[in-house]
Amino acid sequence: MSQIKIDKLVRSKRKTIALAVMADATLIVRAPMRTPLSYIHDLVAKKSPWIKKRKALANKLNNAYEPKEFVDGESFLYLGDTYKLQLSEQKEIKLTDRLIFPRADFLSRTDLSCAKETMIAWYRVQALKVISERVAHYSRMTGWEYKSVKISNAKKRWGSCSQSGTLNFSWRLIMAPPEIVDYLVVHELAHLKHHNHSAKFWSTVKVILPDYKERDRWLKENGRSLNL
């Protein structure tokens, strides 16, 4: 029997079993009507390393989502990893084993807006660098040509592709794990071929990322936590 608790078991007419770790770290199992409970528990036990990893990440994201106060030891996300904030007298943000942050950016203010603006500006720079590299990588792999990469302040849309070939991505994406960044990159590049979400579009994405559904599900379940 599995040692991992199944928080919710949903049976339906589906043909396969699906495991989903939600944003609150609960485990939902969706299974066909007649699947034996023993088989489900055996599968959960077999997938326990993946489940534990997802639960840990969900908990980390939930902790990181609390409104930031920009104090020593506070957690910030970068490419799926958590870094502790360390206030410093230096003038620029630096990422080592900690996130070194300039104390002077908000000590003279009565609120934290300046510190938040400084952090977002840094995230935007990192997002442009990392995402541009990944777009170039998949462009070379597929032969899909794009015009440019831009970073936006979008809150409800992770990315978009214009008719002219400009790819836009929210700066918040730089907080997500690398495999999620790659999913959004491939997603928007695929729109160069199909300007819709038709079956052909998803088939195109699947050729590059066979597990795209899992990545898309993760983003829908955890995307709200990628913010300041």
C-alpha positions, 0 to 999 in steps of 0.5 A, a space after each residue: 500500500 502507498 504511504 502517500 495520502 490520496 487527498 481526493 480520488 475522482 472516478 469517471 469514464 476516463 481510460 487512464 489514471 492521472 495524478 495531480 499535485 495541486 497548489 496546496 500540495 494535495 494529491 488528486 488521483 483521477 481514475 477509471 470507474 473500475 480500477 481496483 483501489 489496490 492498483 491505484 495505491 501501488 501506482 501512487 507508491 511507484 510514483 512517490 518520488 515524483 509526488 514528493 518532489 511536486 509536493 515540496 515545490 508546491 509548499 515552497 511556492 505557497 511560502 514564497 507567495 506571501 506578500 514580501 517585506 524585504 527583510 533578511 532571510 525572506 524567500 524569493 523564487 528564481 527558476 524554481 529554486 528558493 533563495 534567501 534575501 540578504 540585505 547589503 550596502 552594495 548598489 546592485 542585486 546579486 545572486 549567489 547562494 543568497 539573493 543579495 539586495 541593496 538596503 538603500 533602495 527602500 530605507 528612505 521610503 515609508 513603504 516598500 514600493 521602491 524595493 518591489 520595483 527594484 526587484 521586478 526590474 531585476 527579474 525582467 532583466 534576468 527573464 529577458 536573458 534566460 528566455 531569449 536563450 531558450 527561444 534561440 535554442 528551440 528556434 534552432 531545433 525547429 527551424 521556426 523563425 521569430 522576430 524578437 523577444 520582449 518581456 511584459 508586465 502581464 499578470 494574467 497572460 504568460 506569453 503571446 505571439 504577434 502576427 509579426 513574430 514578436 514573442 512576449 513573456 511575463 517577467 514572472 515566468 523567471 520564477 518558474 522551474 526551467 521545464 516550465 519556462 521551456 514549455 511557454 517558449 515552445 508554446 509561443 514558438 508553435 504559434 508561429 505555425 498555428 495562430 490558435 489552439 487547434 488540434 494541429 497546434 497541440 500536436 506541434 507542441 507535443 512533437 517537441 515536448 511530449 509531456 506538455 500536458 503535465 507542464 501546462 497543468 503545473 502552470 495552471 495549478 501553481 502559476 498564481 504563486 509566481 508573483 511578488 
